[in-house]
């Protein structure tokens, strides 16, 4: 794209990003992780386009005291894993840099944890272990927040990590590229002054919008799973051990577990043809346990 051809809004940008991701994700069942808040509307379009589950990787910029938009670094969290990235070039110009970074990072961590509780509203994070993960933002300026998000996703056991955004500014591609398996963007715009300059409409995304999009994605995911190829490996392996009629009976419950992203599945049997399955808080997400009545 050219700098004169700005995106209409985040949804429009999400469609462009989904188009360039399509060949990259051919034959892949990815997990899409959005950086709140601005990355969520973009990621929701991408997830819908490739029929992928949508979740969040929580990120907060660690801004220079008095200049909060200038990043000293960033912190990111997913599933209890916290990662920190420092912007060495910025820190070199700050007096008592270590103390300043520690103080601001602690404040941002508290806000990160508050927002995660708010946005999820009881929804557990989806597991990234063994997954191909697409990390999505609405634009990347310095690369600090994206790098922190990628580090958290890596540490949580992702098999492949793709960084994706509608626009990368300045040298952000150079900063992020070495950290990921692949970087995808329709537009590198080194001369744009800010991410918002790539959009004709770039309002703040509200907390309520993040909650709505995340909840809608979970509900839509349940409705679009049509066969067991959409399920996690552990669930697919369990289905492979069952006869066809039992597998058909259990499959909707496995889908329900995936949509909720919180609990695993308990299978009850009386050693006869009658088998019952339920999503159970006694079973960790991604696991199937059997009990005999």
Beta strands, then each sheet from edge to edge (+ up, - down):
strand 1: 31-34
strand 2: 53-56
strand 3: 58-64
strand 4: 67-78
strand 5: 81-86
strand 6: 132-137
strand 7: 160-165
strand 8: 168-169
strand 9: 182-184
strand 10: 188-189
strand 11: 263-269
strand 12: 275-284
strand 13: 288-292
sheet 1: 2+ 1+ 6+ 7+ 9+
sheet 2: 3+ 4- 5+
sheet 3: 8+ 10+
sheet 4: 12+ 11- 13-
end
